[in-house]
């Protein structure tokens, strides 16, 4: 399974579309839209629904992508633990274009993440050492 990581507007959807266009994807943005929950609202139902969507793929042993910000170690660990419980091999793809481009891309999204929420997402960057995944890939998207 492929776990996307990067700030809102970094290009995670773009990367998946370019490199894994046929891979089923569990996206927190899509779950929020399905449940009609804003990014600034309580995310408990969003997380529960996304975890269940992931479990459906994991139980079926289907390759899939999980697309969410996932920039903090604790957040990544919670998801990786779920995937590992099912024996999934996890590839983390961290997308990091220049910060100015991230903010610009976020502004032009159909549903931009509010600036305050986007700022809080930048808690701690993906560590550049081997540890919690089978493999990692760093994708630098330049303008």
Secondary structure, 3 states (H helix, E strand, C coil): CEEEECCCCCCHHHHHHHHCCCCCEEEHHHHHHHHCCCCCCCCHHHHHHHHHHHHHHHHCCCCCEEECCCCCHHHHHHHHHHHHHCCCCCEEEEECCCHHHHHHHHHCCCCCCCHHHHHHHCCCCCCCCCCCCCEEEEECCCC
